Amino acid sequence: MNKLDLNLKLDDDQKILDEMYQKYLSCPEAIDYMKKNNIDDEIVKKYIVRVNDFVDDLIYCKNCKGAKFCQKDNPLTIRNIVYRNGVISLNLTPCRVLEEKFKIENKFYIKDIPDDYLNRTLKSVDFNSLRYPLMQQFSNFLNKNDSQWIYIKGVLGTGKTFLASAFINQISQTKDMTISFLDCSIRFKELNDLSYQDKEEFNRLMDNICNCDILVLDNFGNEYKNDFIRDGILFNIISRRLSNKKLTIFTSEFTINEIEKLYSFTKAGEIRSKQLTNMIRRGCQKEFNLGDLSIY
């Protein structure tokens, strides 16, 4: 069998080089870039193979369908031109979509939003009679900075987490605010354990949760429960955020009255649980009930 001639070079095939140059000429963004950076045509032709890689990325990313659909060899990156001393080289950097993702994620202290919901905003939400009052409350915050707390109640599958995620995504794209989105069924037990294992880290996380601009307590009521979680974690969070008028959003399968019963372990605990839920009622003023009709 004949061996492949490894000395063949792409640069030796003038036809391919000419095709690369024509592709460059058909890409206005690439031409504009060269003009702005004072890169003349002779330099472009000299380094047309590298320029071609740059053009390929411009064309591909111009038709971007979203991060999850990127099929480039180096997903979510783009090859940018670097021009120094008459030489063109390429620099691999995060693409616009990835930079925007980093920008949004930097606003989160904790982000337990399901991956499928990360790019959803309120524009993707279907309205119905049960959702309409809730959407109005979301709109009041976005347009009027109304920080009245929001309590979303509904059975499994009614779209509680989806709606809260869409709202938070909308905020992260339009407002400069810090956010924590906690899955209570996971995070409260972790905080409970951390209070014994690393008090300093526990206090740091609690400060972030209590002081962030917006907090979502997702799956509220499904968390592991004990006296410390009620009194040392949840009561602390609720009282501090209520005092500082920080927007707090709850999604739950339970009404606030049912939450009060769930946290009433003892006679003394009943009093503390009542204090806790009274604060939630004061912050929320009303519950938004999505009913029991699944959206799936």
CYANA upper distance limits for C-alpha pairs under 8 A (distance plus 0.5 A):
  8 LEU  CA     12 ASP  CA      7.96
  9 LYS  CA     13 ASP  CA      7.87
 10 LEU  CA     16 ILE  CA      8.03
 10 LEU  CA     17 LEU  CA      8.40
 11 ASP  CA     17 LEU  CA      7.29
 11 ASP  CA     49 VAL  CA      8.29
 13 ASP  CA     17 LEU  CA      7.04
 14 GLN  CA     18 ASP  CA      6.54
 15 LYS  CA     19 GLU  CA      6.80
 16 ILE  CA     20 MET  CA      6.76
 17 LEU  CA     21 TYR  CA      6.78
 17 LEU  CA     48 ILE  CA      7.50
 17 LEU  CA     49 VAL  CA      7.89
 18 ASP  CA     22 GLN  CA      6.74
 19 GLU  CA     23 LYS  CA      6.68
 20 MET  CA     24 TYR  CA      6.77
 20 MET  CA     48 ILE  CA      7.26
 20 MET  CA     49 VAL  CA      7.82
 20 MET  CA     52 ASN  CA      6.39
 21 TYR  CA     25 LEU  CA      6.79
 21 TYR  CA     45 LYS  CA      7.49
 21 TYR  CA     48 ILE  CA      7.05
 21 TYR  CA     52 ASN  CA      8.11
 22 GLN  CA     26 SER  CA      6.82
 23 LYS  CA     27 CYS  CA      7.10
 23 LYS  CA     52 ASN  CA      8.20
 23 LYS  CA     55 VAL  CA      8.24
 24 TYR  CA     30 ALA  CA      7.20
 24 TYR  CA     31 ILE  CA      7.79
 24 TYR  CA     51 VAL  CA      8.09
 24 TYR  CA     52 ASN  CA      7.28
 24 TYR  CA     55 VAL  CA      6.86
 25 LEU  CA     31 ILE  CA      7.40
 27 CYS  CA     31 ILE  CA      7.02
 27 CYS  CA     55 VAL  CA      7.62
 27 CYS  CA     59 ILE  CA      8.29
 28 PRO  CA     32 ASP  CA      6.57
 29 GLU  CA     33 TYR  CA      6.67
 29 GLU  CA     58 LEU  CA      8.11
 30 ALA  CA     34 MET  CA      6.85
 30 ALA  CA     54 PHE  CA      8.42
 30 ALA  CA     55 VAL  CA      6.85
 30 ALA  CA     58 LEU  CA      8.14
 31 ILE  CA     35 LYS  CA      6.80
 32 ASP  CA     36 LYS  CA      6.64
 33 TYR  CA     37 ASN  CA      6.76
 34 MET  CA     38 ASN  CA      6.48
 34 MET  CA     39 ILE  CA      5.43
 34 MET  CA     40 ASP  CA      7.62
 35 LYS  CA     39 ILE  CA      6.63
 35 LYS  CA     40 ASP  CA      7.94
 37 ASN  CA     83 TYR  CA      8.45
 39 ILE  CA     43 ILE  CA      6.98
 39 ILE  CA     44 VAL  CA      7.59
 39 ILE  CA     83 TYR  CA      8.30
 40 ASP  CA     44 VAL  CA      7.03
 41 ASP  CA     45 LYS  CA      6.71
 42 GLU  CA     46 LYS  CA      6.61
 43 ILE  CA     47 TYR  CA      6.72
 43 ILE  CA     86 GLY  CA      7.71
 43 ILE  CA     87 VAL  CA      8.17
 43 ILE  CA     88 ILE  CA      8.26
 44 VAL  CA     48 ILE  CA      5.98
 44 VAL  CA     51 VAL  CA      7.27
 47 TYR  CA     51 VAL  CA      6.74
 47 TYR  CA     88 ILE  CA      6.95
 48 ILE  CA     52 ASN  CA      6.28
 49 VAL  CA     53 ASP  CA      7.11
 50 ARG  CA     54 PHE  CA      7.00
 50 ARG  CA     88 ILE  CA      7.94
 50 ARG  CA     89 SER  CA      7.41
 50 ARG  CA     90 LEU  CA      7.42
 51 VAL  CA     55 VAL  CA      6.66
 51 VAL  CA     81 ILE  CA      7.97
 52 ASN  CA     56 ASP  CA      6.56
 53 ASP  CA     57 ASP  CA      6.89
 53 ASP  CA     79 ARG  CA      7.56
 54 PHE  CA     58 LEU  CA      6.85
 54 PHE  CA     78 ILE  CA      8.30
 54 PHE  CA     79 ARG  CA      6.00
 54 PHE  CA     80 ASN  CA      6.59
 54 PHE  CA     81 ILE  CA      7.25
 54 PHE  CA     90 LEU  CA      8.22
 55 VAL  CA     59 ILE  CA      6.68
 56 ASP  CA     60 TYR  CA      6.60
 57 ASP  CA     61 CYS  CA      6.39
 57 ASP  CA     78 ILE  CA      6.46
 57 ASP  CA     79 ARG  CA      7.06
 58 LEU  CA     62 LYS  CA      6.44
 58 LEU  CA     78 ILE  CA      8.36
 59 ILE  CA     63 ASN  CA      7.34
 60 TYR  CA     64 CYS  CA      7.10
 64 CYS  CA     70 CYS  CA      8.03
 65 LYS  CA     69 PHE  CA      6.63
 65 LYS  CA     70 CYS  CA      7.93
 66 GLY  CA     70 CYS  CA      7.26
 66 GLY  CA     97 VAL  CA      7.82
 67 ALA  CA     76 LEU  CA      7.20
 67 ALA  CA     97 VAL  CA      7.10
 67 ALA  CA     98 LEU  CA      7.90
 70 CYS  CA     75 PRO  CA      6.23
 70 CYS  CA     76 LEU  CA      7.13
 71 GLN  CA     75 PRO  CA      6.68
 72 LYS  CA     76 LEU  CA      8.12
 76 LEU  CA     94 PRO  CA      6.56
 76 LEU  CA     95 CYS  CA      5.84
 76 LEU  CA     97 VAL  CA      7.54
 76 LEU  CA     98 LEU  CA      6.39
 77 THR  CA     92 LEU  CA      6.92
 77 THR  CA     93 THR  CA      5.93
 77 THR  CA     94 PRO  CA      4.81
 77 THR  CA     95 CYS  CA      5.06
 77 THR  CA     98 LEU  CA      8.14
 78 ILE  CA     92 LEU  CA      6.20
 78 ILE  CA     93 THR  CA      6.01
 78 ILE  CA     94 PRO  CA      6.64
 78 ILE  CA     95 CYS  CA      5.76
 79 ARG  CA     90 LEU  CA      6.33
 79 ARG  CA     91 ASN  CA      5.98
 79 ARG  CA     92 LEU  CA      5.10
 79 ARG  CA     93 THR  CA      6.96
 80 ASN  CA     90 LEU  CA      5.94
 80 ASN  CA     91 ASN  CA      5.62
 80 ASN  CA     92 LEU  CA      6.79
 80 ASN  CA     93 THR  CA      7.63
 81 ILE  CA     88 ILE  CA      7.05
 81 ILE  CA     89 SER  CA      6.50
 81 ILE  CA     90 LEU  CA      5.43
 81 ILE  CA     91 ASN  CA      6.92
 82 VAL  CA     88 ILE  CA      6.22
 82 VAL  CA     89 SER  CA      5.63
 82 VAL  CA     90 LEU  CA      6.15
 82 VAL  CA     91 ASN  CA      7.02
 83 TYR  CA     87 VAL  CA      6.13
 83 TYR  CA     88 ILE  CA      5.17
 83 TYR  CA     89 SER  CA      6.94
 84 ARG  CA     88 ILE  CA      7.26
 94 PRO  CA     98 LEU  CA      6.30
 94 PRO  CA     99 GLU  CA      6.59
 95 CYS  CA     99 GLU  CA      6.65
 96 ARG  CA    100 GLU  CA      6.60
 97 VAL  CA    101 LYS  CA      6.72
 98 LEU  CA    102 PHE  CA      6.69
 99 GLU  CA    103 LYS  CA      6.59
100 GLU  CA    104 ILE  CA      6.68
101 LYS  CA    105 GLU  CA      6.52
102 PHE  CA    106 ASN  CA      6.51
103 LYS  CA    107 LYS  CA      7.59
104 ILE  CA    108 PHE  CA      7.87
104 ILE  CA    172 SER  CA      6.31
104 ILE  CA    173 GLN  CA      7.38
105 GLU  CA    111 LYS  CA      8.39
107 LYS  CA    172 SER  CA      7.55
107 LYS  CA    176 ASP  CA      8.29
107 LYS  CA    177 MET  CA      7.06
107 LYS  CA    178 THR  CA      5.30
107 LYS  CA    179 ILE  CA      6.42
108 PHE  CA    178 THR  CA      6.40
108 PHE  CA    179 ILE  CA      5.19
108 PHE  CA    180 SER  CA      6.00
108 PHE  CA    181 PHE  CA      8.12
109 TYR  CA    178 THR  CA      7.73
109 TYR  CA    179 ILE  CA      6.64
109 TYR  CA    180 SER  CA      5.70
109 TYR  CA    208 ASN  CA      7.43
109 TYR  CA    209 ILE  CA      8.14
109 TYR  CA    212 CYS  CA      8.44
110 ILE  CA    179 ILE  CA      7.86
110 ILE  CA    180 SER  CA      5.20
110 ILE  CA    181 PHE  CA      6.15
110 ILE  CA    182 LEU  CA      6.92
111 LYS  CA    180 SER  CA      6.63
111 LYS  CA    181 PHE  CA      5.47
111 LYS  CA    182 LEU  CA      7.11
112 ASP  CA    181 PHE  CA      6.07
112 ASP  CA    182 LEU  CA      6.05
112 ASP  CA    183 ASP  CA      6.38
113 ILE  CA    117 TYR  CA      7.13
113 ILE  CA    118 LEU  CA      7.14
113 ILE  CA    165 SER  CA      6.91
113 ILE  CA    181 PHE  CA      7.22
114 PRO  CA    118 LEU  CA      7.22
117 TYR  CA    162 PHE  CA      7.01
117 TYR  CA    165 SER  CA      6.91
117 TYR  CA    166 ALA  CA      7.65
118 LEU  CA    165 SER  CA      7.81
118 LEU  CA    166 ALA  CA      8.42
118 LEU  CA    169 ASN  CA      7.50
119 ASN  CA    166 ALA  CA      8.37
119 ASN  CA    169 ASN  CA      7.51
120 ARG  CA    124 SER  CA      6.71
120 ARG  CA    165 SER  CA      7.82
120 ARG  CA    166 ALA  CA      5.60
120 ARG  CA    169 ASN  CA      7.21
121 THR  CA    125 VAL  CA      7.79
121 THR  CA    165 SER  CA      8.10
121 THR  CA    166 ALA  CA      4.56
121 THR  CA    167 PHE  CA      6.67
121 THR  CA    168 ILE  CA      8.39
121 THR  CA    169 ASN  CA      6.19
121 THR  CA    170 GLN  CA      5.72
122 LEU  CA    163 LEU  CA      8.04
122 LEU  CA    166 ALA  CA      5.74
122 LEU  CA    167 PHE  CA      6.43
122 LEU  CA    170 GLN  CA      7.15
124 SER  CA    166 ALA  CA      8.42
125 VAL  CA    163 LEU  CA      7.91
125 VAL  CA    166 ALA  CA      8.30
127 PHE  CA    131 ARG  CA      6.47
127 PHE  CA    132 TYR  CA      6.57
128 ASN  CA    132 TYR  CA      6.43
129 SER  CA    133 PRO  CA      8.27
130 LEU  CA    134 LEU  CA      8.31
130 LEU  CA    289 ASN  CA      7.59
130 LEU  CA    290 LEU  CA      6.06
130 LEU  CA    291 GLY  CA      7.96
131 ARG  CA    135 MET  CA      6.66
131 ARG  CA    290 LEU  CA      7.09
132 TYR  CA    136 GLN  CA      6.75
133 PRO  CA    137 GLN  CA      6.93
133 PRO  CA    288 PHE  CA      7.99
134 LEU  CA    138 PHE  CA      6.84
134 LEU  CA    288 PHE  CA      6.76
135 MET  CA    139 SER  CA      6.62
136 GLN  CA    140 ASN  CA      6.66
137 GLN  CA    141 PHE  CA      7.05
137 GLN  CA    150 ILE  CA      8.39
138 PHE  CA    142 LEU  CA      6.88
138 PHE  CA    167 PHE  CA      7.44
139 SER  CA    143 ASN  CA      6.41
139 SER  CA    144 LYS  CA      8.31
140 ASN  CA    144 LYS  CA      5.67
140 ASN  CA    145 ASN  CA      7.01
140 ASN  CA    146 ASP  CA      6.08
141 PHE  CA    145 ASN  CA      4.73
141 PHE  CA    146 ASP  CA      4.90
141 PHE  CA    147 SER  CA      6.67
142 LEU  CA    146 ASP  CA      8.28
142 LEU  CA    171 ILE  CA      7.84
147 SER  CA    245 LYS  CA      7.47
147 SER  CA    246 LYS  CA      7.29
147 SER  CA    247 LEU  CA      5.53
148 GLN  CA    247 LEU  CA      6.99
148 GLN  CA    283 GLY  CA      6.74
148 GLN  CA    284 CYS  CA      6.52
148 GLN  CA    285 GLN  CA      8.29
149 TRP  CA    247 LEU  CA      6.05
149 TRP  CA    248 THR  CA      5.65
149 TRP  CA    249 ILE  CA      6.37
149 TRP  CA    283 GLY  CA      5.68
149 TRP  CA    284 CYS  CA      4.78
149 TRP  CA    285 GLN  CA      8.11
150 ILE  CA    248 THR  CA      7.06
150 ILE  CA    249 ILE  CA      5.22
150 ILE  CA    250 PHE  CA      6.75
150 ILE  CA    284 CYS  CA      5.86
150 ILE  CA    286 LYS  CA      8.21
150 ILE  CA    287 GLU  CA      7.66
150 ILE  CA    288 PHE  CA      8.10
151 TYR  CA    249 ILE  CA      6.36
151 TYR  CA    250 PHE  CA      5.20
151 TYR  CA    251 THR  CA      6.65
151 TYR  CA    252 SER  CA      8.27
151 TYR  CA    284 CYS  CA      6.74
151 TYR  CA    286 LYS  CA      7.71
151 TYR  CA    287 GLU  CA      5.57
151 TYR  CA    288 PHE  CA      6.52
152 ILE  CA    160 LYS  CA      6.90
152 ILE  CA    249 ILE  CA      8.17
152 ILE  CA    250 PHE  CA      6.39
152 ILE  CA    251 THR  CA      5.22
152 ILE  CA    252 SER  CA      6.79
152 ILE  CA    287 GLU  CA      6.66
152 ILE  CA    288 PHE  CA      5.38
152 ILE  CA    289 ASN  CA      6.58
152 ILE  CA    290 LEU  CA      7.73
153 LYS  CA    160 LYS  CA      7.74
153 LYS  CA    251 THR  CA      6.45
153 LYS  CA    252 SER  CA      5.50
153 LYS  CA    253 GLU  CA      6.05
153 LYS  CA    254 PHE  CA      6.78
153 LYS  CA    255 THR  CA      6.88
153 LYS  CA    287 GLU  CA      7.36
153 LYS  CA    288 PHE  CA      6.49
153 LYS  CA    289 ASN  CA      5.25
153 LYS  CA    290 LEU  CA      6.58
153 LYS  CA    291 GLY  CA      8.11
154 GLY  CA    158 THR  CA      6.43
154 GLY  CA    159 GLY  CA      8.49
154 GLY  CA    160 LYS  CA      7.25
154 GLY  CA    251 THR  CA      8.43
154 GLY  CA    252 SER  CA      6.98
154 GLY  CA    253 GLU  CA      5.60
154 GLY  CA    254 PHE  CA      7.89
154 GLY  CA    289 ASN  CA      6.29
154 GLY  CA    290 LEU  CA      5.42
154 GLY  CA    291 GLY  CA      5.83
154 GLY  CA    292 ASP  CA      6.57
155 VAL  CA    252 SER  CA      8.36
155 VAL  CA    253 GLU  CA      5.52
155 VAL  CA    290 LEU  CA      8.37
155 VAL  CA    291 GLY  CA      7.38
155 VAL  CA    292 ASP  CA      5.74
155 VAL  CA    293 LEU  CA      8.26
155 VAL  CA    294 SER  CA      8.20
156 LEU  CA    253 GLU  CA      7.26
156 LEU  CA    292 ASP  CA      8.37
156 LEU  CA    294 SER  CA      7.68
157 GLY  CA    293 LEU  CA      8.15
157 GLY  CA    294 SER  CA      5.15
157 GLY  CA    295 ILE  CA      6.55
157 GLY  CA    296 TYR  CA      6.93
158 THR  CA    290 LEU  CA      6.95
158 THR  CA    291 GLY  CA      7.83
158 THR  CA    292 ASP  CA      7.09
158 THR  CA    293 LEU  CA      6.48
158 THR  CA    294 SER  CA      4.97
158 THR  CA    295 ILE  CA      5.91
158 THR  CA    296 TYR  CA      8.37
159 GLY  CA    163 LEU  CA      6.54
159 GLY  CA    294 SER  CA      7.99
159 GLY  CA    295 ILE  CA      7.01
160 LYS  CA    164 ALA  CA      6.80
160 LYS  CA    251 THR  CA      6.31
160 LYS  CA    252 SER  CA      8.11
160 LYS  CA    290 LEU  CA      8.27
161 THR  CA    165 SER  CA      6.43
161 THR  CA    218 ASP  CA      7.15
161 THR  CA    219 ASN  CA      8.49
161 THR  CA    251 THR  CA      7.12
162 PHE  CA    166 ALA  CA      6.62
163 LEU  CA    167 PHE  CA      6.72
164 ALA  CA    168 ILE  CA      6.66
164 ALA  CA    216 VAL  CA      8.08
164 ALA  CA    249 ILE  CA      8.20
164 ALA  CA    251 THR  CA      8.17
165 SER  CA    169 ASN  CA      6.50
166 ALA  CA    170 GLN  CA      6.66
167 PHE  CA    171 ILE  CA      6.83
168 ILE  CA    172 SER  CA      6.61
169 ASN  CA    173 GLN  CA      6.84
170 GLN  CA    174 THR  CA      6.80
171 ILE  CA    175 LYS  CA      5.82
171 ILE  CA    176 ASP  CA      8.48
171 ILE  CA    177 MET  CA      8.17
172 SER  CA    176 ASP  CA      7.46
172 SER  CA    177 MET  CA      7.50
177 MET  CA    212 CYS  CA      8.36
177 MET  CA    213 ASP  CA      6.27
177 MET  CA    214 ILE  CA      7.88
178 THR  CA    212 CYS  CA      5.76
178 THR  CA    213 ASP  CA      5.67
178 THR  CA    214 ILE  CA      7.01
179 ILE  CA    212 CYS  CA      6.19
179 ILE  CA    213 ASP  CA      6.49
179 ILE  CA    214 ILE  CA      5.38
179 ILE  CA    215 LEU  CA      6.38
180 SER  CA    209 ILE  CA      6.87
180 SER  CA    212 CYS  CA      7.26
180 SER  CA    214 ILE  CA      6.97
180 SER  CA    215 LEU  CA      5.39
180 SER  CA    216 VAL  CA      6.76
181 PHE  CA    215 LEU  CA      6.43
181 PHE  CA    216 VAL  CA      5.14
181 PHE  CA    217 LEU  CA      6.98
181 PHE  CA    218 ASP  CA      7.66
182 LEU  CA    187 ARG  CA      6.95
182 LEU  CA    215 LEU  CA      8.16
182 LEU  CA    216 VAL  CA      6.46
182 LEU  CA    217 LEU  CA      5.73
182 LEU  CA    218 ASP  CA      6.32
183 ASP  CA    187 ARG  CA      6.48
183 ASP  CA    217 LEU  CA      6.81
183 ASP  CA    218 ASP  CA      5.30
183 ASP  CA    219 ASN  CA      6.47
183 ASP  CA    220 PHE  CA      8.24
184 CYS  CA    188 PHE  CA      5.99
184 CYS  CA    217 LEU  CA      6.57
184 CYS  CA    218 ASP  CA      6.31
184 CYS  CA    219 ASN  CA      6.13
184 CYS  CA    220 PHE  CA      6.12
184 CYS  CA    221 GLY  CA      8.10
184 CYS  CA    222 ASN  CA      7.35
184 CYS  CA    223 GLU  CA      5.75
185 SER  CA    189 LYS  CA      7.89
185 SER  CA    219 ASN  CA      6.82
185 SER  CA    220 PHE  CA      7.86
185 SER  CA    221 GLY  CA      8.40
185 SER  CA    222 ASN  CA      5.82
185 SER  CA    223 GLU  CA      4.43
185 SER  CA    224 TYR  CA      7.11
186 ILE  CA    190 GLU  CA      7.07
186 ILE  CA    223 GLU  CA      7.38
187 ARG  CA    191 LEU  CA      6.58
188 PHE  CA    192 ASN  CA      6.57
188 PHE  CA    223 GLU  CA      6.89
188 PHE  CA    224 TYR  CA      7.45
188 PHE  CA    229 ILE  CA      7.36
188 PHE  CA    233 ILE  CA      8.20
189 LYS  CA    193 ASP  CA      6.74
189 LYS  CA    223 GLU  CA      7.70
189 LYS  CA    224 TYR  CA      6.48
189 LYS  CA    229 ILE  CA      8.41
190 GLU  CA    194 LEU  CA      6.51
191 LEU  CA    195 SER  CA      6.65
191 LEU  CA    202 PHE  CA      6.97
191 LEU  CA    233 ILE  CA      8.24
192 ASN  CA    196 TYR  CA      7.85
192 ASN  CA    228 PHE  CA      7.84
192 ASN  CA    229 ILE  CA      6.84
192 ASN  CA    233 ILE  CA      8.26
193 ASP  CA    197 GLN  CA      6.84
194 LEU  CA    198 ASP  CA      5.83
194 LEU  CA    199 LYS  CA      7.16
194 LEU  CA    201 GLU  CA      7.81
194 LEU  CA    202 PHE  CA      6.11
195 SER  CA    199 LYS  CA      5.58
195 SER  CA    202 PHE  CA      5.91
198 ASP  CA    202 PHE  CA      6.68
199 LYS  CA    203 ASN  CA      6.65
200 GLU  CA    204 ARG  CA      6.77
201 GLU  CA    205 LEU  CA      6.69
202 PHE  CA    206 MET  CA      6.61
203 ASN  CA    207 ASP  CA      6.58
204 ARG  CA    208 ASN  CA      6.84
205 LEU  CA    209 ILE  CA      6.64
206 MET  CA    210 CYS  CA      6.45
206 MET  CA    233 ILE  CA      8.31
206 MET  CA    237 ILE  CA      8.02
207 ASP  CA    211 ASN  CA      6.37
208 ASN  CA    212 CYS  CA      6.22
209 ILE  CA    215 LEU  CA      7.44
209 ILE  CA    237 ILE  CA      7.74
210 CYS  CA    237 ILE  CA      5.79
210 CYS  CA    238 ILE  CA      8.38
210 CYS  CA    240 ARG  CA      6.78
210 CYS  CA    241 ARG  CA      6.30
211 ASN  CA    241 ARG  CA      7.51
211 ASN  CA    246 LYS  CA      8.02
212 CYS  CA    246 LYS  CA      8.07
213 ASP  CA    246 LYS  CA      6.25
213 ASP  CA    247 LEU  CA      7.06
214 ILE  CA    246 LYS  CA      6.85
214 ILE  CA    247 LEU  CA      5.52
214 ILE  CA    248 THR  CA      6.35
214 ILE  CA    249 ILE  CA      8.32
215 LEU  CA    246 LYS  CA      8.42
215 LEU  CA    247 LEU  CA      7.02
215 LEU  CA    248 THR  CA      5.32
215 LEU  CA    249 ILE  CA      6.69
216 VAL  CA    248 THR  CA      6.38
216 VAL  CA    249 ILE  CA      5.14
216 VAL  CA    250 PHE  CA      6.39
216 VAL  CA    251 THR  CA      8.29
217 LEU  CA    248 THR  CA      8.07
217 LEU  CA    249 ILE  CA      6.61
217 LEU  CA    250 PHE  CA      5.35
217 LEU  CA    251 THR  CA      6.93
218 ASP  CA    249 ILE  CA      8.49
218 ASP  CA    250 PHE  CA      6.40
218 ASP  CA    251 THR  CA      5.40
218 ASP  CA    252 SER  CA      7.34
219 ASN  CA    223 GLU  CA      7.97
219 ASN  CA    250 PHE  CA      8.23
219 ASN  CA    251 THR  CA      6.09
219 ASN  CA    252 SER  CA      5.58
219 ASN  CA    253 GLU  CA      7.75
220 PHE  CA    250 PHE  CA      6.89
220 PHE  CA    251 THR  CA      6.41
220 PHE  CA    252 SER  CA      5.37
220 PHE  CA    253 GLU  CA      8.13
220 PHE  CA    254 PHE  CA      8.44
221 GLY  CA    252 SER  CA      6.86
221 GLY  CA    253 GLU  CA      7.86
221 GLY  CA    254 PHE  CA      7.17
221 GLY  CA    259 ILE  CA      6.73
221 GLY  CA    262 LEU  CA      8.10
222 ASN  CA    252 SER  CA      8.42
225 LYS  CA    229 ILE  CA      6.55
225 LYS  CA    230 ARG  CA      7.50
225 LYS  CA    263 TYR  CA      7.70
226 ASN  CA    230 ARG  CA      6.85
226 ASN  CA    263 TYR  CA      8.34
227 ASP  CA    231 ASP  CA      6.42
227 ASP  CA    232 GLY  CA      8.26
227 ASP  CA    265 PHE  CA      8.41
227 ASP  CA    269 GLY  CA      8.15
228 PHE  CA    232 GLY  CA      5.34
228 PHE  CA    233 ILE  CA      7.14
229 ILE  CA    233 ILE  CA      5.36
229 ILE  CA    234 LEU  CA      6.46
230 ARG  CA    234 LEU  CA      5.54
230 ARG  CA    235 PHE  CA      6.38
230 ARG  CA    263 TYR  CA      7.47
230 ARG  CA    273 SER  CA      8.13
231 ASP  CA    235 PHE  CA      5.52
231 ASP  CA    236 ASN  CA      7.33
231 ASP  CA    272 ARG  CA      8.08
232 GLY  CA    236 ASN  CA      6.40
233 ILE  CA    237 ILE  CA      6.68
234 LEU  CA    238 ILE  CA      6.59
235 PHE  CA    239 SER  CA      6.42
235 PHE  CA    276 LEU  CA      6.49
236 ASN  CA    240 ARG  CA      6.59
237 ILE  CA    241 ARG  CA      6.58
238 ILE  CA    242 LEU  CA      6.47
238 ILE  CA    276 LEU  CA      8.03
238 ILE  CA    279 MET  CA      7.61
238 ILE  CA    280 ILE  CA      7.65
239 SER  CA    243 SER  CA      6.64
239 SER  CA    279 MET  CA      7.58
240 ARG  CA    244 ASN  CA      6.71
241 ARG  CA    245 LYS  CA      6.35
241 ARG  CA    246 LYS  CA      5.58
241 ARG  CA    247 LEU  CA      8.07
241 ARG  CA    248 THR  CA      8.06
242 LEU  CA    246 LYS  CA      6.93
242 LEU  CA    279 MET  CA      7.94
242 LEU  CA    283 GLY  CA      6.99
254 PHE  CA    258 GLU  CA      6.20
254 PHE  CA    259 ILE  CA      6.85
255 THR  CA    259 ILE  CA      6.84
255 THR  CA    287 GLU  CA      8.34
256 ILE  CA    260 GLU  CA      6.85
256 ILE  CA    277 THR  CA      6.97
256 ILE  CA    280 ILE  CA      8.29
256 ILE  CA    281 ARG  CA      8.03
257 ASN  CA    261 LYS  CA      7.18
257 ASN  CA    277 THR  CA      8.10
258 GLU  CA    262 LEU  CA      6.73
259 ILE  CA    263 TYR  CA      6.86
259 ILE  CA    277 THR  CA      7.86
260 GLU  CA    264 SER  CA      6.89
260 GLU  CA    270 GLU  CA      8.18
260 GLU  CA    273 SER  CA      5.89
260 GLU  CA    274 LYS  CA      6.50
260 GLU  CA    276 LEU  CA      8.26
260 GLU  CA    277 THR  CA      6.46
261 LYS  CA    270 GLU  CA      8.17
261 LYS  CA    273 SER  CA      8.14
263 TYR  CA    269 GLY  CA      7.64
263 TYR  CA    270 GLU  CA      7.79
263 TYR  CA    273 SER  CA      6.15
264 SER  CA    269 GLY  CA      5.48
264 SER  CA    270 GLU  CA      4.85
264 SER  CA    271 ILE  CA      8.34
264 SER  CA    272 ARG  CA      8.36
264 SER  CA    273 SER  CA      6.28
265 PHE  CA    269 GLY  CA      6.04
265 PHE  CA    270 GLU  CA      7.34
266 THR  CA    270 GLU  CA      6.63
267 LYS  CA    271 ILE  CA      7.58
268 ALA  CA    272 ARG  CA      7.26
269 GLY  CA    273 SER  CA      6.42
270 GLU  CA    274 LYS  CA      6.56
271 ILE  CA    275 GLN  CA      6.82
272 ARG  CA    276 LEU  CA      6.69
273 SER  CA    277 THR  CA      6.71
274 LYS  CA    278 ASN  CA      6.48
275 GLN  CA    279 MET  CA      6.93
276 LEU  CA    280 ILE  CA      7.09
277 THR  CA    281 ARG  CA      6.64
278 ASN  CA    282 ARG  CA      6.62
279 MET  CA    283 GLY  CA      6.72
280 ILE  CA    284 CYS  CA      6.52
281 ARG  CA    285 GLN  CA      5.81
281 ARG  CA    286 LYS  CA      7.58
